[in-house]
Amino acid sequence: MGEEEDKQTILETLQKKKGKSKFYLKDFYKMLPDMKARAVKNLVNKMVGEGTLEYWSSGSTTLIGLKGVGKQAHTEED
């Protein structure tokens, strides 16, 4: 698959997850099992840079989710 198809796979998978808006990086590895972990991490970082995804940190754990989705999206300010 190409990069755009991989991005689409990530977006579709995240949109299908009901009740969960933030994911660990290892969850993204499962979405693209044919890609190496480093390549998935680079793709996720690129999507964060493009504004499609966003990081969320509790202080000890960093999670990744769709930008503007989830409980925190309505209370946080950019």
HTML snippet that shows the backbone in 3Dmol.js (N, CA, C, O; Angstrom):
<script src="https://3Dmol.org/build/3Dmol-min.js"></script>
<div id="view" style="width:600px;height:400px;position:relative"></div>
<script>
const pdb = `
ATOM      1  N   MET A   1       0.840  -1.196   0.000  1.00  0.00           N
ATOM      2  CA  MET A   1       0.000   0.000   0.000  1.00  0.00           C
ATOM      3  C   MET A   1       0.874   1.244   0.000  1.00  0.00           C
ATOM      4  O   MET A   1       2.014   1.233   0.463  1.00  0.00           O
ATOM      5  N   GLY A   2       0.309   2.305  -0.528  1.00  0.00           N
ATOM      6  CA  GLY A   2       0.995   3.576  -0.516  1.00  0.00           C
ATOM      7  C   GLY A   2       0.682   4.354   0.738  1.00  0.00           C
ATOM      8  O   GLY A   2      -0.157   3.953   1.545  1.00  0.00           O
ATOM      9  N   GLU A   3       1.361   5.466   0.892  1.00  0.00           N
ATOM     10  CA  GLU A   3       1.186   6.270   2.110  1.00  0.00           C
ATOM     11  C   GLU A   3      -0.242   6.760   2.284  1.00  0.00           C
ATOM     12  O   GLU A   3      -0.778   6.717   3.391  1.00  0.00           O
ATOM     13  N   GLU A   4      -0.860   7.220   1.218  1.00  0.00           N
ATOM     14  CA  GLU A   4      -2.231   7.735   1.322  1.00  0.00           C
ATOM     15  C   GLU A   4      -3.209   6.626   1.721  1.00  0.00           C
ATOM     16  O   GLU A   4      -4.128   6.856   2.507  1.00  0.00           O
ATOM     17  N   GLU A   5      -3.006   5.428   1.177  1.00  0.00           N
ATOM     18  CA  GLU A   5      -3.858   4.302   1.550  1.00  0.00           C
ATOM     19  C   GLU A   5      -3.659   3.927   3.018  1.00  0.00           C
ATOM     20  O   GLU A   5      -4.615   3.582   3.713  1.00  0.00           O
ATOM     21  N   ASP A   6      -2.418   3.997   3.479  1.00  0.00           N
ATOM     22  CA  ASP A   6      -2.129   3.706   4.889  1.00  0.00           C
ATOM     23  C   ASP A   6      -2.790   4.731   5.805  1.00  0.00           C
ATOM     24  O   ASP A   6      -3.343   4.376   6.846  1.00  0.00           O
ATOM     25  N   LYS A   7      -2.733   5.990   5.417  1.00  0.00           N
ATOM     26  CA  LYS A   7      -3.389   7.042   6.198  1.00  0.00           C
ATOM     27  C   LYS A   7      -4.896   6.800   6.253  1.00  0.00           C
ATOM     28  O   LYS A   7      -5.523   6.950   7.301  1.00  0.00           O
ATOM     29  N   GLN A   8      -5.461   6.427   5.121  1.00  0.00           N
ATOM     30  CA  GLN A   8      -6.900   6.177   5.055  1.00  0.00           C
ATOM     31  C   GLN A   8      -7.279   4.993   5.938  1.00  0.00           C
ATOM     32  O   GLN A   8      -8.319   5.015   6.596  1.00  0.00           O
ATOM     33  N   THR A   9      -6.447   3.971   5.954  1.00  0.00           N
ATOM     34  CA  THR A   9      -6.694   2.804   6.810  1.00  0.00           C
ATOM     35  C   THR A   9      -6.724   3.213   8.275  1.00  0.00           C
ATOM     36  O   THR A   9      -7.600   2.783   9.026  1.00  0.00           O
ATOM     37  N   ILE A  10      -5.772   4.040   8.680  1.00  0.00           N
ATOM     38  CA  ILE A  10      -5.731   4.530  10.063  1.00  0.00           C
ATOM     39  C   ILE A  10      -6.995   5.325  10.387  1.00  0.00           C
ATOM     40  O   ILE A  10      -7.639   5.086  11.409  1.00  0.00           O
ATOM     41  N   LEU A  11      -7.347   6.269   9.514  1.00  0.00           N
ATOM     42  CA  LEU A  11      -8.521   7.111   9.764  1.00  0.00           C
ATOM     43  C   LEU A  11      -9.800   6.286   9.852  1.00  0.00           C
ATOM     44  O   LEU A  11     -10.616   6.498  10.749  1.00  0.00           O
ATOM     45  N   GLU A  12      -9.979   5.351   8.929  1.00  0.00           N
ATOM     46  CA  GLU A  12     -11.186   4.530   8.942  1.00  0.00           C
ATOM     47  C   GLU A  12     -11.258   3.665  10.198  1.00  0.00           C
ATOM     48  O   GLU A  12     -12.325   3.505  10.790  1.00  0.00           O
ATOM     49  N   THR A  13     -10.124   3.113  10.595  1.00  0.00           N
ATOM     50  CA  THR A  13     -10.094   2.273  11.794  1.00  0.00           C
ATOM     51  C   THR A  13     -10.437   3.085  13.034  1.00  0.00           C
ATOM     52  O   THR A  13     -11.208   2.629  13.879  1.00  0.00           O
ATOM     53  N   LEU A  14      -9.874   4.281  13.153  1.00  0.00           N
ATOM     54  CA  LEU A  14     -10.150   5.124  14.322  1.00  0.00           C
ATOM     55  C   LEU A  14     -11.611   5.572  14.357  1.00  0.00           C
ATOM     56  O   LEU A  14     -12.214   5.644  15.427  1.00  0.00           O
ATOM     57  N   GLN A  15     -12.171   5.868  13.202  1.00  0.00           N
ATOM     58  CA  GLN A  15     -13.562   6.321  13.155  1.00  0.00           C
ATOM     59  C   GLN A  15     -14.538   5.202  13.498  1.00  0.00           C
ATOM     60  O   GLN A  15     -15.638   5.475  13.979  1.00  0.00           O
ATOM     61  N   LYS A  16     -14.160   3.953  13.261  1.00  0.00           N
ATOM     62  CA  LYS A  16     -15.026   2.812  13.556  1.00  0.00           C
ATOM     63  C   LYS A  16     -15.040   2.465  15.040  1.00  0.00           C
ATOM     64  O   LYS A  16     -15.975   1.816  15.508  1.00  0.00           O
ATOM     65  N   LYS A  17     -14.017   2.883  15.791  1.00  0.00           N
ATOM     66  CA  LYS A  17     -13.917   2.537  17.207  1.00  0.00           C
ATOM     67  C   LYS A  17     -14.909   3.378  18.000  1.00  0.00           C
ATOM     68  O   LYS A  17     -14.724   4.583  18.167  1.00  0.00           O
ATOM     69  N   LYS A  18     -15.946   2.737  18.479  1.00  0.00           N
ATOM     70  CA  LYS A  18     -16.966   3.438  19.264  1.00  0.00           C
ATOM     71  C   LYS A  18     -16.589   3.408  20.739  1.00  0.00           C
ATOM     72  O   LYS A  18     -16.199   2.366  21.265  1.00  0.00           O
ATOM     73  N   GLY A  19     -16.706   4.537  21.395  1.00  0.00           N
ATOM     74  CA  GLY A  19     -16.447   4.610  22.824  1.00  0.00           C
ATOM     75  C   GLY A  19     -14.979   4.772  23.188  1.00  0.00           C
ATOM     76  O   GLY A  19     -14.636   4.877  24.366  1.00  0.00           O
ATOM     77  N   LYS A  20     -14.122   4.794  22.195  1.00  0.00           N
ATOM     78  CA  LYS A  20     -12.696   4.957  22.466  1.00  0.00           C
ATOM     79  C   LYS A  20     -12.141   5.980  21.487  1.00  0.00           C
ATOM     80  O   LYS A  20     -12.325   5.855  20.277  1.00  0.00           O
ATOM     81  N   SER A  21     -11.462   6.990  22.013  1.00  0.00           N
ATOM     82  CA  SER A  21     -10.972   8.041  21.124  1.00  0.00           C
ATOM     83  C   SER A  21      -9.452   8.192  21.145  1.00  0.00           C
ATOM     84  O   SER A  21      -8.890   8.844  20.266  1.00  0.00           O
ATOM     85  N   LYS A  22      -8.787   7.608  22.120  1.00  0.00           N
ATOM     86  CA  LYS A  22      -7.327   7.726  22.223  1.00  0.00           C
ATOM     87  C   LYS A  22      -6.702   6.341  22.220  1.00  0.00           C
ATOM     88  O   LYS A  22      -7.239   5.406  22.813  1.00  0.00           O
ATOM     89  N   PHE A  23      -5.566   6.215  21.548  1.00  0.00           N
ATOM     90  CA  PHE A  23      -4.941   4.915  21.359  1.00  0.00           C
ATOM     91  C   PHE A  23      -3.447   4.987  21.624  1.00  0.00           C
ATOM     92  O   PHE A  23      -2.812   6.027  21.450  1.00  0.00           O
ATOM     93  N   TYR A  24      -2.905   3.856  22.051  1.00  0.00           N
ATOM     94  CA  TYR A  24      -1.454   3.736  22.203  1.00  0.00           C
ATOM     95  C   TYR A  24      -0.828   3.568  20.828  1.00  0.00           C
ATOM     96  O   TYR A  24      -1.498   3.147  19.885  1.00  0.00           O
ATOM     97  N   LEU A  25       0.448   3.894  20.711  1.00  0.00           N
ATOM     98  CA  LEU A  25       1.148   3.726  19.449  1.00  0.00           C
ATOM     99  C   LEU A  25       1.110   2.263  19.002  1.00  0.00           C
ATOM    100  O   LEU A  25       1.013   1.981  17.807  1.00  0.00           O
ATOM    101  N   LYS A  26       1.187   1.336  19.953  1.00  0.00           N
ATOM    102  CA  LYS A  26       1.164  -0.092  19.591  1.00  0.00           C
ATOM    103  C   LYS A  26      -0.139  -0.481  18.906  1.00  0.00           C
ATOM    104  O   LYS A  26      -0.159  -1.439  18.133  1.00  0.00           O
ATOM    105  N   ASP A  27      -1.230   0.240  19.170  1.00  0.00           N
ATOM    106  CA  ASP A  27      -2.496  -0.033  18.483  1.00  0.00           C
ATOM    107  C   ASP A  27      -2.397   0.281  16.997  1.00  0.00           C
ATOM    108  O   ASP A  27      -3.045  -0.367  16.176  1.00  0.00           O
ATOM    109  N   PHE A  28      -1.587   1.272  16.655  1.00  0.00           N
ATOM    110  CA  PHE A  28      -1.401   1.633  15.248  1.00  0.00           C
ATOM    111  C   PHE A  28      -0.587   0.573  14.512  1.00  0.00           C
ATOM    112  O   PHE A  28      -0.766   0.365  13.312  1.00  0.00           O
ATOM    113  N   TYR A  29       0.304  -0.092  15.235  1.00  0.00           N
ATOM    114  CA  TYR A  29       1.074  -1.185  14.626  1.00  0.00           C
ATOM    115  C   TYR A  29       0.139  -2.298  14.165  1.00  0.00           C
ATOM    116  O   TYR A  29       0.371  -2.916  13.126  1.00  0.00           O
ATOM    117  N   LYS A  30      -0.913  -2.553  14.932  1.00  0.00           N
ATOM    118  CA  LYS A  30      -1.877  -3.594  14.585  1.00  0.00           C
ATOM    119  C   LYS A  30      -2.725  -3.200  13.378  1.00  0.00           C
ATOM    120  O   LYS A  30      -3.180  -4.066  12.631  1.00  0.00           O
ATOM    121  N   MET A  31      -2.939  -1.898  13.182  1.00  0.00           N
ATOM    122  CA  MET A  31      -3.722  -1.424  12.047  1.00  0.00           C
ATOM    123  C   MET A  31      -2.982  -1.639  10.727  1.00  0.00           C
ATOM    124  O   MET A  31      -3.598  -1.852   9.682  1.00  0.00           O
ATOM    125  N   LEU A  32      -1.655  -1.581  10.794  1.00  0.00           N
ATOM    126  CA  LEU A  32      -0.820  -1.745   9.602  1.00  0.00           C
ATOM    127  C   LEU A  32       0.216  -2.836   9.863  1.00  0.00           C
ATOM    128  O   LEU A  32       1.406  -2.541   9.982  1.00  0.00           O
ATOM    129  N   PRO A  33      -0.218  -4.082   9.951  1.00  0.00           N
ATOM    130  CA  PRO A  33       0.682  -5.167  10.354  1.00  0.00           C
ATOM    131  C   PRO A  33       1.813  -5.457   9.366  1.00  0.00           C
ATOM    132  O   PRO A  33       2.821  -6.048   9.753  1.00  0.00           O
ATOM    133  N   ASP A  34       1.670  -5.062   8.121  1.00  0.00           N
ATOM    134  CA  ASP A  34       2.708  -5.329   7.123  1.00  0.00           C
ATOM    135  C   ASP A  34       3.833  -4.304   7.147  1.00  0.00           C
ATOM    136  O   ASP A  34       4.866  -4.492   6.503  1.00  0.00           O
ATOM    137  N   MET A  35       3.630  -3.214   7.895  1.00  0.00           N
ATOM    138  CA  MET A  35       4.655  -2.172   7.978  1.00  0.00           C
ATOM    139  C   MET A  35       5.528  -2.380   9.206  1.00  0.00           C
ATOM    140  O   MET A  35       5.079  -2.917  10.219  1.00  0.00           O
ATOM    141  N   LYS A  36       6.766  -1.954   9.104  1.00  0.00           N
ATOM    142  CA  LYS A  36       7.662  -2.005  10.259  1.00  0.00           C
ATOM    143  C   LYS A  36       7.232  -0.940  11.257  1.00  0.00           C
ATOM    144  O   LYS A  36       6.651   0.080  10.885  1.00  0.00           O
ATOM    145  N   ALA A  37       7.522  -1.188  12.528  1.00  0.00           N
ATOM    146  CA  ALA A  37       7.102  -0.288  13.606  1.00  0.00           C
ATOM    147  C   ALA A  37       7.606   1.140  13.383  1.00  0.00           C
ATOM    148  O   ALA A  37       6.868   2.100  13.602  1.00  0.00           O
ATOM    149  N   ARG A  38       8.839   1.278  12.957  1.00  0.00           N
ATOM    150  CA  ARG A  38       9.415   2.614  12.745  1.00  0.00           C
ATOM    151  C   ARG A  38       8.667   3.375  11.647  1.00  0.00           C
ATOM    152  O   ARG A  38       8.447   4.581  11.760  1.00  0.00           O
ATOM    153  N   ALA A  39       8.282   2.672  10.599  1.00  0.00           N
ATOM    154  CA  ALA A  39       7.545   3.303   9.503  1.00  0.00           C
ATOM    155  C   ALA A  39       6.156   3.755   9.970  1.00  0.00           C
ATOM    156  O   ALA A  39       5.685   4.824   9.582  1.00  0.00           O
ATOM    157  N   VAL A  40       5.510   2.942  10.799  1.00  0.00           N
ATOM    158  CA  VAL A  40       4.195   3.315  11.344  1.00  0.00           C
ATOM    159  C   VAL A  40       4.340   4.547  12.236  1.00  0.00           C
ATOM    160  O   VAL A  40       3.536   5.475  12.159  1.00  0.00           O
ATOM    161  N   LYS A  41       5.363   4.548  13.076  1.00  0.00           N
ATOM    162  CA  LYS A  41       5.593   5.692  13.965  1.00  0.00           C
ATOM    163  C   LYS A  41       5.827   6.963  13.158  1.00  0.00           C
ATOM    164  O   LYS A  41       5.291   8.019  13.494  1.00  0.00           O
ATOM    165  N   ASN A  42       6.622   6.868  12.098  1.00  0.00           N
ATOM    166  CA  ASN A  42       6.882   8.038  11.248  1.00  0.00           C
ATOM    167  C   ASN A  42       5.607   8.519  10.567  1.00  0.00           C
ATOM    168  O   ASN A  42       5.389   9.724  10.443  1.00  0.00           O
ATOM    169  N   LEU A  43       4.762   7.585  10.125  1.00  0.00           N
ATOM    170  CA  LEU A  43       3.502   7.956   9.484  1.00  0.00           C
ATOM    171  C   LEU A  43       2.573   8.649  10.481  1.00  0.00           C
ATOM    172  O   LEU A  43       1.948   9.655  10.148  1.00  0.00           O
ATOM    173  N   VAL A  44       2.480   8.120  11.693  1.00  0.00           N
ATOM    174  CA  VAL A  44       1.643   8.737  12.731  1.00  0.00           C
ATOM    175  C   VAL A  44       2.159  10.145  13.046  1.00  0.00           C
ATOM    176  O   VAL A  44       1.369  11.082  13.158  1.00  0.00           O
ATOM    177  N   ASN A  45       3.472  10.297  13.187  1.00  0.00           N
ATOM    178  CA  ASN A  45       4.052  11.617  13.443  1.00  0.00           C
ATOM    179  C   ASN A  45       3.732  12.587  12.312  1.00  0.00           C
ATOM    180  O   ASN A  45       3.448  13.760  12.555  1.00  0.00           O
ATOM    181  N   LYS A  46       3.777  12.102  11.092  1.00  0.00           N
ATOM    182  CA  LYS A  46       3.460  12.946   9.938  1.00  0.00           C
ATOM    183  C   LYS A  46       1.994  13.379   9.980  1.00  0.00           C
ATOM    184  O   LYS A  46       1.674  14.530   9.681  1.00  0.00           O
ATOM    185  N   MET A  47       1.107  12.456  10.350  1.00  0.00           N
ATOM    186  CA  MET A  47      -0.314  12.782  10.442  1.00  0.00           C
ATOM    187  C   MET A  47      -0.587  13.774  11.568  1.00  0.00           C
ATOM    188  O   MET A  47      -1.489  14.604  11.453  1.00  0.00           O
ATOM    189  N   VAL A  48       0.173  13.698  12.642  1.00  0.00           N
ATOM    190  CA  VAL A  48       0.060  14.687  13.721  1.00  0.00           C
ATOM    191  C   VAL A  48       0.498  16.048  13.190  1.00  0.00           C
ATOM    192  O   VAL A  48      -0.158  17.059  13.442  1.00  0.00           O
ATOM    193  N   GLY A  49       1.595  16.069  12.464  1.00  0.00           N
ATOM    194  CA  GLY A  49       2.091  17.316  11.879  1.00  0.00           C
ATOM    195  C   GLY A  49       1.112  17.940  10.895  1.00  0.00           C
ATOM    196  O   GLY A  49       1.027  19.163  10.784  1.00  0.00           O
ATOM    197  N   GLU A  50       0.379  17.100  10.187  1.00  0.00           N
ATOM    198  CA  GLU A  50      -0.615  17.582   9.221  1.00  0.00           C
ATOM    199  C   GLU A  50      -1.902  18.030   9.905  1.00  0.00           C
ATOM    200  O   GLU A  50      -2.750  18.667   9.280  1.00  0.00           O
ATOM    201  N   GLY A  51      -2.052  17.696  11.193  1.00  0.00           N
ATOM    202  CA  GLY A  51      -3.244  18.096  11.931  1.00  0.00           C
ATOM    203  C   GLY A  51      -4.384  17.103  11.864  1.00  0.00           C
ATOM    204  O   GLY A  51      -5.494  17.411  12.297  1.00  0.00           O
ATOM    205  N   THR A  52      -4.135  15.915  11.330  1.00  0.00           N
ATOM    206  CA  THR A  52      -5.169  14.881  11.261  1.00  0.00           C
ATOM    207  C   THR A  52      -5.319  14.175  12.602  1.00  0.00           C
ATOM    208  O   THR A  52      -6.431  13.902  13.052  1.00  0.00           O
ATOM    209  N   LEU A  53      -4.184  13.882  13.233  1.00  0.00           N
ATOM    210  CA  LEU A  53      -4.155  13.227  14.537  1.00  0.00           C
ATOM    211  C   LEU A  53      -3.567  14.188  15.553  1.00  0.00           C
ATOM    212  O   LEU A  53      -2.980  15.206  15.187  1.00  0.00           O
ATOM    213  N   GLU A  54      -3.726  13.863  16.844  1.00  0.00           N
ATOM    214  CA  GLU A  54      -3.136  14.680  17.892  1.00  0.00           C
ATOM    215  C   GLU A  54      -2.649  13.790  19.023  1.00  0.00           C
ATOM    216  O   GLU A  54      -3.179  12.707  19.269  1.00  0.00           O
ATOM    217  N   TYR A  55      -1.630  14.281  19.697  1.00  0.00           N
ATOM    218  CA  TYR A  55      -1.130  13.596  20.886  1.00  0.00           C
ATOM    219  C   TYR A  55      -1.911  14.075  22.093  1.00  0.00           C
ATOM    220  O   TYR A  55      -2.346  15.225  22.149  1.00  0.00           O
ATOM    221  N   TRP A  56      -2.087  13.184  23.061  1.00  0.00           N
ATOM    222  CA  TRP A  56      -2.679  13.538  24.347  1.00  0.00           C
ATOM    223  C   TRP A  56      -1.842  12.856  25.413  1.00  0.00           C
ATOM    224  O   TRP A  56      -1.545  11.666  25.310  1.00  0.00           O
ATOM    225  N   SER A  57      -1.466  13.599  26.423  1.00  0.00           N
ATOM    226  CA  SER A  57      -0.622  13.038  27.466  1.00  0.00           C
ATOM    227  C   SER A  57      -1.257  13.215  28.832  1.00  0.00           C
ATOM    228  O   SER A  57      -1.792  14.274  29.159  1.00  0.00           O
ATOM    229  N   SER A  58      -1.187  12.148  29.625  1.00  0.00           N
ATOM    230  CA  SER A  58      -1.682  12.210  31.000  1.00  0.00           C
ATOM    231  C   SER A  58      -0.551  12.597  31.948  1.00  0.00           C
ATOM    232  O   SER A  58      -0.769  12.764  33.148  1.00  0.00           O
ATOM    233  N   GLY A  59       0.628  12.735  31.417  1.00  0.00           N
ATOM    234  CA  GLY A  59       1.802  13.016  32.227  1.00  0.00           C
ATOM    235  C   GLY A  59       2.725  11.824  32.260  1.00  0.00           C
ATOM    236  O   GLY A  59       3.947  11.974  32.264  1.00  0.00           O
ATOM    237  N   SER A  60       2.146  10.636  32.284  1.00  0.00           N
ATOM    238  CA  SER A  60       2.962   9.427  32.284  1.00  0.00           C
ATOM    239  C   SER A  60       2.757   8.594  31.032  1.00  0.00           C
ATOM    240  O   SER A  60       3.591   7.751  30.700  1.00  0.00           O
ATOM    241  N   THR A  61       1.660   8.821  30.341  1.00  0.00           N
ATOM    242  CA  THR A  61       1.331   8.049  29.151  1.00  0.00           C
ATOM    243  C   THR A  61       0.956   8.986  28.022  1.00  0.00           C
ATOM    244  O   THR A  61       0.237   9.963  28.234  1.00  0.00           O
ATOM    245  N   THR A  62       1.434   8.699  26.834  1.00  0.00           N
ATOM    246  CA  THR A  62       1.070   9.476  25.660  1.00  0.00           C
ATOM    247  C   THR A  62       0.166   8.637  24.772  1.00  0.00           C
ATOM    248  O   THR A  62       0.504   7.510  24.408  1.00  0.00           O
ATOM    249  N   LEU A  63      -0.972   9.192  24.433  1.00  0.00           N
ATOM    250  CA  LEU A  63      -1.929   8.527  23.563  1.00  0.00           C
ATOM    251  C   LEU A  63      -2.108   9.365  22.303  1.00  0.00           C
ATOM    252  O   LEU A  63      -1.742  10.539  22.267  1.00  0.00           O
ATOM    253  N   ILE A  64      -2.669   8.750  21.282  1.00  0.00           N
ATOM    254  CA  ILE A  64      -2.860   9.411  19.995  1.00  0.00           C
ATOM    255  C   ILE A  64      -4.305   9.204  19.575  1.00  0.00           C
ATOM    256  O   ILE A  64      -4.853   8.114  19.738  1.00  0.00           O
ATOM    257  N   GLY A  65      -4.924  10.245  19.035  1.00  0.00           N
ATOM    258  CA  GLY A  65      -6.298  10.130  18.567  1.00  0.00           C
ATOM    259  C   GLY A  65      -6.593  11.100  17.460  1.00  0.00           C
ATOM    260  O   GLY A  65      -5.748  11.917  17.096  1.00  0.00           O
ATOM    261  N   LEU A  66      -7.795  11.012  16.920  1.00  0.00           N
ATOM    262  CA  LEU A  66      -8.224  11.949  15.896  1.00  0.00           C
ATOM    263  C   LEU A  66      -8.313  13.345  16.494  1.00  0.00           C
ATOM    264  O   LEU A  66      -8.766  13.512  17.627  1.00  0.00           O
ATOM    265  N   LYS A  67      -7.892  14.320  15.755  1.00  0.00           N
ATOM    266  CA  LYS A  67      -7.914  15.701  16.250  1.00  0.00           C
ATOM    267  C   LYS A  67      -9.357  16.133  16.503  1.00  0.00           C
ATOM    268  O   LYS A  67     -10.222  15.973  15.642  1.00  0.00           O
ATOM    269  N   GLY A  68      -9.605  16.678  17.688  1.00  0.00           N
ATOM    270  CA  GLY A  68     -10.913  17.210  18.033  1.00  0.00           C
ATOM    271  C   GLY A  68     -11.943  16.181  18.453  1.00  0.00           C
ATOM    272  O   GLY A  68     -13.125  16.506  18.561  1.00  0.00           O
ATOM    273  N   VAL A  69     -11.523  14.939  18.693  1.00  0.00           N
ATOM    274  CA  VAL A  69     -12.458  13.883  19.075  1.00  0.00           C
ATOM    275  C   VAL A  69     -12.154  13.439  20.501  1.00  0.00           C
ATOM    276  O   VAL A  69     -10.991  13.307  20.881  1.00  0.00           O
ATOM    277  N   GLY A  70     -13.196  13.210  21.280  1.00  0.00           N
ATOM    278  CA  GLY A  70     -13.011  12.731  22.649  1.00  0.00           C
ATOM    279  C   GLY A  70     -13.496  13.724  23.674  1.00  0.00           C
ATOM    280  O   GLY A  70     -13.800  14.873  23.353  1.00  0.00           O
ATOM    281  N   LYS A  71     -13.567  13.274  24.905  1.00  0.00           N
ATOM    282  CA  LYS A  71     -14.064  14.112  25.988  1.00  0.00           C
ATOM    283  C   LYS A  71     -13.209  15.354  26.193  1.00  0.00           C
ATOM    284  O   LYS A  71     -13.749  16.438  26.416  1.00  0.00           O
ATOM    285  N   GLN A  72     -11.903  15.223  26.124  1.00  0.00           N
ATOM    286  CA  GLN A  72     -11.005  16.333  26.366  1.00  0.00           C
ATOM    287  C   GLN A  72     -11.082  17.403  25.283  1.00  0.00           C
ATOM    288  O   GLN A  72     -10.725  18.553  25.538  1.00  0.00           O
ATOM    289  N   ALA A  73     -11.530  17.062  24.106  1.00  0.00           N
ATOM    290  CA  ALA A  73     -11.565  17.997  22.986  1.00  0.00           C
ATOM    291  C   ALA A  73     -12.447  19.200  23.276  1.00  0.00           C
ATOM    292  O   ALA A  73     -12.190  20.292  22.769  1.00  0.00           O
ATOM    293  N   HIS A  74     -13.474  19.015  24.078  1.00  0.00           N
ATOM    294  CA  HIS A  74     -14.405  20.097  24.353  1.00  0.00           C
ATOM    295  C   HIS A  74     -13.945  20.991  25.508  1.00  0.00           C
ATOM    296  O   HIS A  74     -14.466  22.093  25.681  1.00  0.00           O
ATOM    297  N   THR A  75     -12.987  20.531  26.290  1.00  0.00           N
ATOM    298  CA  THR A  75     -12.549  21.311  27.436  1.00  0.00           C
ATOM    299  C   THR A  75     -11.183  21.932  27.262  1.00  0.00           C
ATOM    300  O   THR A  75     -10.836  22.875  27.972  1.00  0.00           O
ATOM    301  N   GLU A  76     -10.396  21.415  26.321  1.00  0.00           N
ATOM    302  CA  GLU A  76      -9.046  21.939  26.120  1.00  0.00           C
ATOM    303  C   GLU A  76      -9.061  23.075  25.102  1.00  0.00           C
ATOM    304  O   GLU A  76      -9.903  23.123  24.204  1.00  0.00           O
ATOM    305  N   GLU A  77      -8.121  23.970  25.266  1.00  0.00           N
ATOM    306  CA  GLU A  77      -7.969  25.054  24.305  1.00  0.00           C
ATOM    307  C   GLU A  77      -6.596  24.919  23.670  1.00  0.00           C
ATOM    308  O   GLU A  77      -5.626  24.552  24.333  1.00  0.00           O
ATOM    309  N   ASP A  78      -6.521  25.218  22.382  1.00  0.00           N
ATOM    310  CA  ASP A  78      -5.234  25.120  21.668  1.00  0.00           C
ATOM    311  C   ASP A  78      -4.389  26.340  21.874  1.00  0.00           C
ATOM    312  O   ASP A  78      -3.280  26.419  21.345  1.00  0.00           O
TER     313      ASP A  78
END
`;
const viewer = $3Dmol.createViewer("view");
viewer.addModel(pdb, "pdb");
viewer.setStyle({}, {cartoon: {color: "spectrum"}});
viewer.zoomTo();
viewer.render();
</script>
